Amino acid sequence: MTWSIVARDAATGAYGVAVSTCAFAVGSRVPYGGGRIGAIATQAFVNPLYGVDGLRLLQEGRSAVEIIATLTAADEGRAHRQLHVIDREGKIAAHTGSACIDWCGAVHGPQISVAGNMLAGPQVIEETLKAYIAASALDFDERLLVALEAGEKAGGDKRGRQSCAIRIWAGEPMPSFDIRVDDHAGPLAELRRLWRIAHQRYVPFQQASPSRARPAGVTDRAELDRLCTDYAAAWNARHPEG
């Protein structure tokens, strides 16, 4: 009932998941990942243990192929599941169960997989992949958004639309970018609006937060305000509205 992207940004090493569906709060169920280890999307009849256990396997350095095999072998409901994974080497593996509803399937390119079920047709994931590859000059978050928009234009979820999300892990266990629309008549248009708002303060604030490399983060309020203001001014100059 969903289509999603799992990808690694070759320029930065960040991992991301982008997803859209005709169901409530897809961002709370489908995307899992971590900095430097990989990303997972679990969908169709979502099995959240695929995300939880899959992250542990990614942390252990297991390959995408091994992870798919391990997770599905332990699940008697695997015929109803769809799952795709990108590992720390940027390698892809995907599973589409035999009981998933047409149209369903997956395609992949260099360091990207697109998978979906209950779609208008194969063109949804094909156009998503094509748009992602063509948008290599864009920042990773915008590239994921543009790819979802292309899939929506190609028909998207054949039942309609309700929610969508983008999560990115730049290098830490927690997301560096995490925006979602849980319930909206035009979720991708709303996600694009939130994407622009996120870059006004949320993104630079996240960058200044505590990390393994800088455990205290930025705690001087004046410095934080200056960092956010400078970031937003530079970003807006590169991304004019309209």
Accessible surface in RSA format (square Angstrom, percent):
REM  Atomic radii and reference values for relative SASA: ProtOr
REM  Chains: A
REM  Algorithm: Lee & Richards
REM  Probe-radius: 1.40
REM  Slices: 20
REM RES _ NUM      All-atoms   Total-Side   Main-Chain    Non-polar    All polar
REM                ABS   REL    ABS   REL    ABS   REL    ABS   REL    ABS   REL
RES MET A   1    64.54  33.4  64.54  42.7   0.00   0.0  42.50  36.1  22.05  29.2
RES THR A   2     7.26   5.2   7.26   7.4   0.00   0.0   0.00   0.0   7.26  11.0
RES TRP A   3     1.12   0.5   1.12   0.5   0.00   0.0   1.12   0.6   0.00   0.0
RES SER A   4     0.00   0.0   0.00   0.0   0.00   0.0   0.00   0.0   0.00   0.0
RES ILE A   5     0.00   0.0   0.00   0.0   0.00   0.0   0.00   0.0   0.00   0.0
RES VAL A   6     0.00   0.0   0.00   0.0   0.00   0.0   0.00   0.0   0.00   0.0
RES ALA A   7     0.00   0.0   0.00   0.0   0.00   0.0   0.00   0.0   0.00   0.0
RES ARG A   8    66.63  28.0  62.92  32.1   3.70   8.8   2.54   3.5  64.09  38.8
RES ASP A   9    12.79   9.0  12.74  12.7   0.04   0.1   0.04   0.1  12.74  12.7
RES ALA A  10    74.98  68.9  49.69  76.7  25.29  57.5  50.03  70.5  24.95  66.1
RES ALA A  11    96.33  88.6  51.54  79.5  44.79 101.9  63.04  88.8  33.30  88.2
RES THR A  12    97.00  69.0  62.25  63.1  34.75  82.8  70.43  94.6  26.57  40.2
RES GLY A  13    18.89  23.3   0.00   N/A  18.89  23.3  11.67  32.0   7.22  16.2
RES ALA A  14     5.60   5.1   5.60   8.6   0.00   0.0   5.60   7.9   0.00   0.0
RES TYR A  15     2.83   1.3   2.83   1.6   0.00   0.0   1.44   1.1   1.38   1.7
RES GLY A  16     0.00   0.0   0.00   N/A   0.00   0.0   0.00   0.0   0.00   0.0
RES VAL A  17     0.37   0.2   0.00   0.0   0.37   0.9   0.00   0.0   0.37   1.0
RES ALA A  18     0.00   0.0   0.00   0.0   0.00   0.0   0.00   0.0   0.00   0.0
RES VAL A  19     0.19   0.1   0.19   0.2   0.00   0.0   0.19   0.2   0.00   0.0
RES SER A  20     0.90   0.8   0.90   1.2   0.00   0.0   0.00   0.0   0.90   1.3
RES THR A  21     1.05   0.7   0.44   0.4   0.61   1.4   0.61   0.8   0.44   0.7
RES CYS A  22    31.22  23.6  25.53  28.5   5.69  13.4   0.00   0.0  31.22  33.7
RES ALA A  23    23.98  22.0  18.80  29.0   5.17  11.8  23.98  33.8   0.00   0.0
RES PHE A  24   119.16  59.6 114.36  70.8   4.80  12.5 114.36  69.3   4.80  13.7
RES ALA A  25    10.15   9.3  10.15  15.7   0.00   0.0  10.15  14.3   0.00   0.0
RES VAL A  26     0.20   0.1   0.20   0.2   0.00   0.0   0.20   0.2   0.00   0.0
RES GLY A  27     2.11   2.6   0.00   N/A   2.11   2.6   0.00   0.0   2.11   4.7
RES SER A  28    73.06  61.7  39.39  52.6  33.67  77.6  36.38  77.5  36.67  51.4
RES ARG A  29    80.14  33.6  76.02  38.8   4.12   9.8  50.39  68.9  29.75  18.0
RES VAL A  30     1.10   0.7   1.10   1.0   0.00   0.0   1.10   1.0   0.00   0.0
RES PRO A  31     4.63   3.4   0.71   0.6   3.92  14.3   0.71   0.6   3.92  24.4
RES TYR A  32    40.97  19.1  39.58  22.5   1.39   3.6  28.65  21.5  12.32  15.2
RES GLY A  33     6.90   8.5   0.00   N/A   6.90   8.5   0.00   0.0   6.90  15.4
RES GLY A  34     3.28   4.0   0.00   N/A   3.28   4.0   3.28   9.0   0.00   0.0
RES GLY A  35    10.88  13.4   0.00   N/A  10.88  13.4   0.00   0.0  10.88  24.4
RES ARG A  36   166.75  70.0 152.72  77.8  14.03  33.4  68.59  93.7  98.16  59.5
RES ILE A  37    23.26  13.2  23.16  17.3   0.10   0.2  23.16  16.7   0.10   0.3
RES GLY A  38     0.00   0.0   0.00   N/A   0.00   0.0   0.00   0.0   0.00   0.0
RES ALA A  39     0.00   0.0   0.00   0.0   0.00   0.0   0.00   0.0   0.00   0.0
RES ILE A  40     0.00   0.0   0.00   0.0   0.00   0.0   0.00   0.0   0.00   0.0
RES ALA A  41     0.00   0.0   0.00   0.0   0.00   0.0   0.00   0.0   0.00   0.0
RES THR A  42     0.06   0.0   0.06   0.1   0.00   0.0   0.00   0.0   0.06   0.1
RES GLN A  43     0.28   0.2   0.20   0.1   0.08   0.2   0.23   0.5   0.05   0.0
RES ALA A  44    10.94  10.1   4.65   7.2   6.29  14.3   6.80   9.6   4.14  11.0
RES PHE A  45   132.97  66.5 129.80  80.4   3.17   8.3 132.86  80.6   0.11   0.3
RES VAL A  46    41.53  27.3  19.62  17.8  21.91  52.8  19.62  17.0  21.91  59.4
RES ASN A  47    19.10  13.2  17.28  16.7   1.82   4.4   3.63   8.7  15.47  15.0
RES PRO A  48    72.92  53.1  72.92  66.5   0.00   0.0  72.92  60.2   0.00   0.0
RES LEU A  49   106.37  59.2 106.24  76.0   0.13   0.3 106.37  74.7   0.00   0.0
RES TYR A  50     3.38   1.6   3.38   1.9   0.00   0.0   3.38   2.5   0.00   0.0
RES GLY A  51     0.00   0.0   0.00   N/A   0.00   0.0   0.00   0.0   0.00   0.0
RES VAL A  52    85.88  56.5  78.92  71.4   6.96  16.8  81.19  70.5   4.68  12.7
RES ASP A  53    46.59  32.6  46.00  45.8   0.59   1.4   2.81   6.6  43.78  43.7
RES GLY A  54     0.00   0.0   0.00   N/A   0.00   0.0   0.00   0.0   0.00   0.0
RES LEU A  55    38.73  21.6  38.73  27.7   0.00   0.0  38.73  27.2   0.00   0.0
RES ARG A  56   116.44  48.9 115.04  58.6   1.40   3.3  58.09  79.4  58.35  35.4
RES LEU A  57     3.82   2.1   3.82   2.7   0.00   0.0   3.82   2.7   0.00   0.0
RES LEU A  58     0.65   0.4   0.65   0.5   0.00   0.0   0.65   0.5   0.00   0.0
RES GLN A  59   115.93  64.8  92.77  67.8  23.17  55.2  27.30  58.1  88.64  67.2
RES GLU A  60   102.22  58.7  64.00  48.4  38.22  91.0  42.41  82.0  59.81  48.8
RES GLY A  61    40.05  49.4   0.00   N/A  40.05  49.4  12.08  33.2  27.97  62.6
RES ARG A  62    76.05  31.9  73.17  37.3   2.87   6.8  26.19  35.8  49.86  30.2
RES SER A  63    41.75  35.3  37.98  50.7   3.77   8.7  36.49  77.7   5.25   7.4
RES ALA A  64     0.42   0.4   0.36   0.6   0.05   0.1   0.36   0.5   0.05   0.1
RES VAL A  65   102.03  67.1 100.13  90.6   1.90   4.6 100.72  87.5   1.31   3.5
RES GLU A  66    80.41  46.2  76.32  57.7   4.10   9.8  31.60  61.1  48.82  39.9
RES ILE A  67     0.00   0.0   0.00   0.0   0.00   0.0   0.00   0.0   0.00   0.0
RES ILE A  68    19.19  10.9  19.19  14.3   0.00   0.0  19.19  13.8   0.00   0.0
RES ALA A  69    57.00  52.4  48.09  74.2   8.92  20.3  54.73  77.1   2.27   6.0
RES THR A  70    54.35  38.7  45.81  46.4   8.55  20.4  43.08  57.9  11.27  17.0
RES LEU A  71    12.18   6.8   8.27   5.9   3.92   9.8   9.88   6.9   2.30   6.2
RES THR A  72    13.24   9.4  13.24  13.4   0.00   0.0   1.21   1.6  12.03  18.2
RES ALA A  73    77.70  71.4  47.84  73.8  29.86  67.9  54.54  76.8  23.16  61.4
RES ALA A  74    93.36  85.8  51.54  79.5  41.82  95.1  64.02  90.2  29.34  77.7
RES ASP A  75    17.12  12.0  13.83  13.8   3.29   7.8   7.67  18.1   9.44   9.4
RES GLU A  76   176.41 101.3 144.76 109.5  31.65  75.4  60.30 116.6 116.11  94.8
RES GLY A  77    17.92  22.1   0.00   N/A  17.92  22.1  14.64  40.2   3.28   7.3
RES ARG A  78    98.47  41.3  98.47  50.2   0.00   0.0  16.92  23.1  81.55  49.4
RES ALA A  79    34.55  31.8  31.47  48.6   3.08   7.0  34.42  48.5   0.13   0.3
RES HIS A  80    84.13  46.0  82.63  57.4   1.50   3.8  50.11  51.6  34.02  39.6
RES ARG A  81    43.20  18.1  43.20  22.0   0.00   0.0   0.09   0.1  43.12  26.1
RES GLN A  82     0.46   0.3   0.46   0.3   0.00   0.0   0.46   1.0   0.00   0.0
RES LEU A  83     0.00   0.0   0.00   0.0   0.00   0.0   0.00   0.0   0.00   0.0
RES HIS A  84     0.00   0.0   0.00   0.0   0.00   0.0   0.00   0.0   0.00   0.0
RES VAL A  85     0.00   0.0   0.00   0.0   0.00   0.0   0.00   0.0   0.00   0.0
RES ILE A  86     0.00   0.0   0.00   0.0   0.00   0.0   0.00   0.0   0.00   0.0
RES ASP A  87     2.92   2.0   2.92   2.9   0.00   0.0   1.07   2.5   1.85   1.8
RES ARG A  88    94.84  39.8  77.27  39.4  17.57  41.8  26.91  36.8  67.93  41.2
RES GLU A  89   126.52  72.6 101.67  76.9  24.84  59.1  37.44  72.4  89.07  72.7
RES GLY A  90     6.20   7.6   0.00   N/A   6.20   7.6   0.29   0.8   5.90  13.2
RES LYS A  91   133.96  65.4 132.12  81.1   1.84   4.4  84.52  76.1  49.43  52.7
RES ILE A  92    34.91  19.9  11.78   8.8  23.13  55.8  11.78   8.5  23.13  62.8
RES ALA A  93    13.66  12.6   6.66  10.3   7.00  15.9  13.66  19.2   0.00   0.0
RES ALA A  94    47.24  43.4  15.32  23.6  31.92  72.6  15.49  21.8  31.75  84.1
RES HIS A  95    37.59  20.5  33.10  23.0   4.49  11.5  21.27  21.9  16.32  19.0
RES THR A  96    48.31  34.4  21.49  21.8  26.81  63.9  18.80  25.2  29.51  44.6
RES GLY A  97     3.40   4.2   0.00   N/A   3.40   4.2   1.60   4.4   1.80   4.0
RES SER A  98   112.19  94.8  68.65  91.6  43.54 100.3  57.97 123.4  54.22  76.0
RES ALA A  99    45.28  41.6  20.62  31.8  24.66  56.1  30.60  43.1  14.68  38.9
RES CYS A 100    16.23  12.3   0.03   0.0  16.20  38.1   4.47  11.3  11.76  12.7
RES ILE A 101    91.58  52.1  86.06  64.1   5.52  13.3  89.85  64.7   1.73   4.7
RES ASP A 102    97.63  68.4  93.93  93.5   3.70   8.7  29.87  70.3  67.76  67.6
RES TRP A 103    73.00  29.3  70.46  34.1   2.53   5.9  50.20  26.8  22.79  37.0
RES CYS A 104    26.12  19.8  12.86  14.3  13.26  31.2   0.00   0.0  26.12  28.2
RES GLY A 105    12.50  15.4   0.00   N/A  12.50  15.4  12.50  34.3   0.00   0.0
RES ALA A 106    42.72  39.3  12.09  18.7  30.63  69.7  12.21  17.2  30.51  80.8
RES VAL A 107    39.14  25.8  33.47  30.3   5.68  13.7  39.05  33.9   0.09   0.3
RES HIS A 108   125.55  68.6 104.93  72.9  20.62  52.8  60.03  61.9  65.52  76.2
RES GLY A 109    14.12  17.4   0.00   N/A  14.12  17.4  10.75  29.5   3.37   7.5
RES PRO A 110   112.41  81.9  90.34  82.3  22.08  80.2 102.23  84.4  10.18  63.3
RES GLN A 111    50.32  28.1  46.34  33.9   3.98   9.5  15.78  33.6  34.54  26.2
RES ILE A 112     0.67   0.4   0.67   0.5   0.00   0.0   0.67   0.5   0.00   0.0
RES SER A 113     0.66   0.6   0.66   0.9   0.00   0.0   0.00   0.0   0.66   0.9
RES VAL A 114     0.00   0.0   0.00   0.0   0.00   0.0   0.00   0.0   0.00   0.0
RES ALA A 115     0.27   0.2   0.27   0.4   0.00   0.0   0.27   0.4   0.00   0.0
RES GLY A 116     0.00   0.0   0.00   N/A   0.00   0.0   0.00   0.0   0.00   0.0
RES ASN A 117     3.28   2.3   3.28   3.2   0.00   0.0   0.03   0.1   3.25   3.1
RES MET A 118    23.36  12.1  23.36  15.5   0.00   0.0  18.76  15.9   4.61   6.1
RES LEU A 119     2.03   1.1   0.00   0.0   2.03   5.1   0.00   0.0   2.03   5.5
RES ALA A 120    51.45  47.3  18.98  29.3  32.47  73.9  22.58  31.8  28.87  76.5
RES GLY A 121     5.86   7.2   0.00   N/A   5.86   7.2   5.86  16.1   0.00   0.0
RES PRO A 122    52.59  38.3  52.59  47.9   0.00   0.0  52.59  43.4   0.00   0.0
RES GLN A 123    68.85  38.5  68.60  50.1   0.25   0.6  36.67  78.0  32.19  24.4
RES VAL A 124     0.00   0.0   0.00   0.0   0.00   0.0   0.00   0.0   0.00   0.0
RES ILE A 125     0.23   0.1   0.23   0.2   0.00   0.0   0.23   0.2   0.00   0.0
RES GLU A 126    83.80  48.1  79.10  59.8   4.70  11.2  26.28  50.8  57.52  47.0
RES GLU A 127    59.34  34.1  58.90  44.6   0.44   1.0  13.58  26.3  45.75  37.4
RES THR A 128     0.00   0.0   0.00   0.0   0.00   0.0   0.00   0.0   0.00   0.0
RES LEU A 129    24.42  13.6  24.42  17.5   0.00   0.0  24.42  17.1   0.00   0.0
RES LYS A 130   125.81  61.4 120.17  73.7   5.64  13.4  83.29  75.0  42.52  45.3
RES ALA A 131    18.97  17.4  10.83  16.7   8.15  18.5  17.74  25.0   1.23   3.3
RES TYR A 132     5.15   2.4   5.15   2.9   0.00   0.0   4.23   3.2   0.92   1.1
RES ILE A 133    82.95  47.2  76.57  57.0   6.38  15.4  76.57  55.1   6.38  17.3
RES ALA A 134    84.46  77.7  46.71  72.1  37.75  85.9  56.98  80.2  27.49  72.8
RES ALA A 135    12.96  11.9   5.73   8.8   7.22  16.4  12.96  18.2   0.00   0.0
RES SER A 136    78.87  66.6  56.63  75.6  22.25  51.2  25.25  53.8  53.63  75.1
RES ALA A 137   104.84  96.4  64.98 100.3  39.87  90.7  75.88 106.9  28.96  76.7
RES LEU A 138    65.34  36.4  51.70  37.0  13.64  34.3  54.41  38.2  10.93  29.4
RES ASP A 139    61.72  43.2  53.40  53.1   8.32  19.7  20.12  47.4  41.59  41.5
RES PHE A 140    16.64   8.3  10.41   6.4   6.23  16.2  10.84   6.6   5.80  16.6
RES ASP A 141    11.01   7.7  10.23  10.2   0.78   1.8   5.11  12.0   5.90   5.9
RES GLU A 142    21.92  12.6  21.92  16.6   0.00   0.0   0.11   0.2  21.80  17.8
RES ARG A 143    32.13  13.5  32.13  16.4   0.00   0.0   0.72   1.0  31.40  19.0
RES LEU A 144     0.00   0.0   0.00   0.0   0.00   0.0   0.00   0.0   0.00   0.0
RES LEU A 145     0.00   0.0   0.00   0.0   0.00   0.0   0.00   0.0   0.00   0.0
RES VAL A 146    39.09  25.7  38.10  34.5   0.99   2.4  38.10  33.1   0.99   2.7
RES ALA A 147     0.00   0.0   0.00   0.0   0.00   0.0   0.00   0.0   0.00   0.0
RES LEU A 148     0.00   0.0   0.00   0.0   0.00   0.0   0.00   0.0   0.00   0.0
RES GLU A 149    50.75  29.1  44.65  33.8   6.11  14.5  27.86  53.9  22.89  18.7
RES ALA A 150    24.57  22.6  15.59  24.1   8.98  20.4  22.14  31.2   2.43   6.4
RES GLY A 151     0.00   0.0   0.00   N/A   0.00   0.0   0.00   0.0   0.00   0.0
RES GLU A 152    34.88  20.0  28.13  21.3   6.75  16.1  24.10  46.6  10.78   8.8
RES LYS A 153   191.24  93.3 155.77  95.6  35.48  84.5 108.04  97.2  83.21  88.6
RES ALA A 154    21.16  19.5   3.21   5.0  17.94  40.8  15.03  21.2   6.13  16.2
RES GLY A 155    32.10  39.6   0.00   N/A  32.10  39.6  22.10  60.7  10.00  22.4
RES GLY A 156     0.42   0.5   0.00   N/A   0.42   0.5   0.42   1.2   0.00   0.0
RES ASP A 157     7.25   5.1   0.93   0.9   6.32  14.9   0.93   2.2   6.32   6.3
RES LYS A 158   113.30  55.3  78.57  48.2  34.73  82.7  51.21  46.1  62.09  66.1
RES ARG A 159    97.52  40.9  60.72  31.0  36.80  87.6  51.70  70.7  45.82  27.8
RES GLY A 160    24.52  30.2   0.00   N/A  24.52  30.2  21.71  59.6   2.82   6.3
RES ARG A 161   115.12  48.3  97.25  49.6  17.87  42.5  17.65  24.1  97.47  59.1
RES GLN A 162    48.91  27.3  48.83  35.7   0.08   0.2  10.34  22.0  38.57  29.3
RES SER A 163     0.00   0.0   0.00   0.0   0.00   0.0   0.00   0.0   0.00   0.0
RES CYS A 164     0.01   0.0   0.00   0.0   0.01   0.0   0.00   0.0   0.01   0.0
RES ALA A 165     0.24   0.2   0.19   0.3   0.05   0.1   0.24   0.3   0.00   0.0
RES ILE A 166     0.10   0.1   0.00   0.0   0.10   0.2   0.10   0.1   0.00   0.0
RES ARG A 167    46.93  19.7  46.84  23.9   0.09   0.2   0.05   0.1  46.88  28.4
RES ILE A 168    11.17   6.4  11.17   8.3   0.00   0.0  11.17   8.0   0.00   0.0
RES TRP A 169     4.27   1.7   4.15   2.0   0.12   0.3   1.34   0.7   2.93   4.7
RES ALA A 170    58.15  53.5  42.72  65.9  15.43  35.1  42.86  60.4  15.29  40.5
RES GLY A 171    14.66  18.1   0.00   N/A  14.66  18.1   9.91  27.2   4.75  10.6
RES GLU A 172    32.72  18.8  32.27  24.4   0.45   1.1  21.05  40.7  11.67   9.5
RES PRO A 173    82.94  60.5  66.14  60.3  16.80  61.1  70.68  58.4  12.26  76.2
RES MET A 174    95.34  49.4  90.13  59.6   5.21  12.4  82.36  70.0  12.98  17.2
RES PRO A 175    25.37  18.5  21.26  19.4   4.11  14.9  21.26  17.6   4.11  25.5
RES SER A 176    34.60  29.2  27.62  36.9   6.98  16.1  27.66  58.9   6.94   9.7
RES PHE A 177     9.46   4.7   9.46   5.9   0.00   0.0   9.46   5.7   0.00   0.0
RES ASP A 178    41.40  29.0  25.83  25.7  15.57  36.8   9.31  21.9  32.09  32.0
RES ILE A 179    16.90   9.6  13.50  10.1   3.40   8.2  16.90  12.2   0.00   0.0
RES ARG A 180    76.25  32.0  62.12  31.7  14.13  33.6  29.44  40.2  46.80  28.4
RES VAL A 181     9.13   6.0   5.57   5.0   3.56   8.6   8.87   7.7   0.25   0.7
RES ASP A 182    55.25  38.7  49.58  49.3   5.68  13.4  13.20  31.1  42.05  41.9
RES ASP A 183    95.50  66.9  70.83  70.5  24.67  58.3  10.95  25.8  84.55  84.3
RES HIS A 184    76.68  41.9  66.67  46.3  10.01  25.6  55.12  56.8  21.56  25.1
RES ALA A 185    96.23  88.5  66.87 103.2  29.36  66.8  77.08 108.6  19.15  50.7
RES GLY A 186    23.45  28.9   0.00   N/A  23.45  28.9  22.28  61.1   1.18   2.6
RES PRO A 187     0.86   0.6   0.86   0.8   0.00   0.0   0.86   0.7   0.00   0.0
RES LEU A 188    13.16   7.3  11.75   8.4   1.41   3.5  12.03   8.4   1.13   3.0
RES ALA A 189    76.08  70.0  57.64  89.0  18.44  41.9  65.61  92.4  10.47  27.7
RES GLU A 190    31.73  18.2  28.98  21.9   2.74   6.5   5.43  10.5  26.30  21.5
RES LEU A 191     0.00   0.0   0.00   0.0   0.00   0.0   0.00   0.0   0.00   0.0
RES ARG A 192    75.85  31.8  75.39  38.4   0.46   1.1  47.77  65.3  28.09  17.0
RES ARG A 193   125.37  52.6 116.79  59.5   8.58  20.4  69.60  95.1  55.77  33.8
RES LEU A 194    46.07  25.7  44.47  31.8   1.59   4.0  44.59  31.3   1.48   4.0
RES TRP A 195     3.29   1.3   3.29   1.6   0.00   0.0   3.25   1.7   0.04   0.1
RES ARG A 196    51.00  21.4  51.00  26.0   0.00   0.0  24.24  33.1  26.76  16.2
RES ILE A 197    89.72  51.1  87.58  65.2   2.14   5.2  87.78  63.2   1.94   5.3
RES ALA A 198     6.45   5.9   2.45   3.8   4.00   9.1   6.33   8.9   0.12   0.3
RES HIS A 199     8.94   4.9   8.94   6.2   0.00   0.0   8.79   9.1   0.15   0.2
RES GLN A 200    61.93  34.6  54.29  39.7   7.65  18.2  41.29  87.9  20.65  15.7
RES ARG A 201   108.77  45.7 108.40  55.3   0.37   0.9  57.77  78.9  51.00  30.9
RES TYR A 202    73.03  34.1  64.16  36.5   8.87  23.1  66.92  50.3   6.11   7.5
RES VAL A 203    11.88   7.8  11.88  10.8   0.00   0.0  11.88  10.3   0.00   0.0
RES PRO A 204     5.41   3.9   3.02   2.8   2.39   8.7   3.30   2.7   2.12  13.2
RES PHE A 205    92.70  46.4  91.86  56.9   0.85   2.2  91.86  55.7   0.85   2.4
RES GLN A 206    58.13  32.5  45.10  33.0  13.03  31.0   2.69   5.7  55.44  42.0
RES GLN A 207   112.28  62.8  88.78  64.9  23.49  55.9  46.28  98.5  66.00  50.1
RES ALA A 208     5.40   5.0   3.05   4.7   2.35   5.4   4.17   5.9   1.23   3.3
RES SER A 209    31.94  27.0  24.41  32.6   7.53  17.3  22.78  48.5   9.16  12.8
RES PRO A 210    75.83  55.3  71.85  65.5   3.98  14.5  72.14  59.6   3.69  23.0
RES SER A 211    29.33  24.8  21.80  29.1   7.54  17.4  19.40  41.3   9.93  13.9
RES ARG A 212   189.03  79.4 166.72  85.0  22.30  53.1  62.90  86.0 126.13  76.4
RES ALA A 213    99.69  91.7  59.72  92.2  39.97  90.9  71.09 100.1  28.60  75.8
RES ARG A 214   110.70  46.5 109.01  55.6   1.69   4.0  54.09  73.9  56.62  34.3
RES PRO A 215   103.10  75.1  87.29  79.6  15.81  57.5  89.77  74.1  13.33  82.8
RES ALA A 216    72.08  66.3  56.58  87.3  15.50  35.3  66.18  93.2   5.90  15.6
RES GLY A 217    12.53  15.5   0.00   N/A  12.53  15.5   0.15   0.4  12.39  27.7
RES VAL A 218    22.53  14.8   5.48   5.0  17.05  41.1   9.04   7.9  13.49  36.6
RES THR A 219   113.98  81.1  84.72  85.9  29.26  69.7  59.31  79.7  54.67  82.6
RES ASP A 220    77.99  54.6  69.10  68.8   8.89  21.0  26.92  63.3  51.07  50.9
RES ARG A 221   201.49  84.6 196.24 100.0   5.25  12.5  69.65  95.2 131.84  79.9
RES ALA A 222    76.65  70.5  62.32  96.2  14.32  32.6  68.97  97.1   7.68  20.3
RES GLU A 223    72.38  41.6  67.93  51.4   4.44  10.6  18.58  35.9  53.80  43.9
RES LEU A 224    19.88  11.1  19.88  14.2   0.00   0.0  19.88  14.0   0.00   0.0
RES ASP A 225    68.37  47.9  68.01  67.7   0.36   0.8  23.88  56.2  44.48  44.4
RES ARG A 226   126.91  53.3 120.06  61.2   6.85  16.3  65.35  89.3  61.56  37.3
RES LEU A 227    58.79  32.7  55.40  39.6   3.39   8.5  55.84  39.2   2.94   7.9
RES CYS A 228     2.43   1.8   2.26   2.5   0.17   0.4   2.43   6.1   0.00   0.0
RES THR A 229    89.72  63.8  82.56  83.7   7.16  17.1  63.38  85.1  26.34  39.8
RES ASP A 230    76.73  53.7  69.22  68.9   7.51  17.8  29.83  70.2  46.90  46.8
RES TYR A 231    50.71  23.7  42.84  24.4   7.87  20.5  42.56  32.0   8.15  10.1
RES ALA A 232    12.68  11.7  12.68  19.6   0.00   0.0  12.68  17.9   0.00   0.0
RES ALA A 233    62.80  57.7  47.83  73.8  14.98  34.1  55.88  78.7   6.93  18.3
RES ALA A 234    52.45  48.2  42.82  66.1   9.63  21.9  51.29  72.2   1.16   3.1
RES TRP A 235     1.60   0.6   1.60   0.8   0.00   0.0   0.75   0.4   0.85   1.4
RES ASN A 236    56.28  38.8  50.62  48.9   5.66  13.6  24.92  60.0  31.36  30.3
RES ALA A 237    83.50  76.8  47.99  74.1  35.51  80.8  60.61  85.4  22.88  60.6
RES ARG A 238   141.92  59.6 110.90  56.5  31.02  73.9  72.70  99.4  69.22  42.0
RES HIS A 239    22.30  12.2  17.25  12.0   5.05  12.9  13.98  14.4   8.33   9.7
RES PRO A 240   101.79  74.2  82.06  74.8  19.73  71.7  88.14  72.8  13.65  84.8
RES GLU A 241   139.73  80.2 109.32  82.7  30.41  72.4  31.45  60.8 108.28  88.4
RES GLY A 242   127.74 157.5   0.00   N/A 127.74 157.5  66.82 183.4  60.93 136.5
END  Absolute sums over single chains surface
CHAIN  1 A    10945.2       8805.1       2140.0       6392.5       4552.6
END  Absolute sums over all chains
TOTAL         10945.2       8805.1       2140.0       6392.5       4552.6
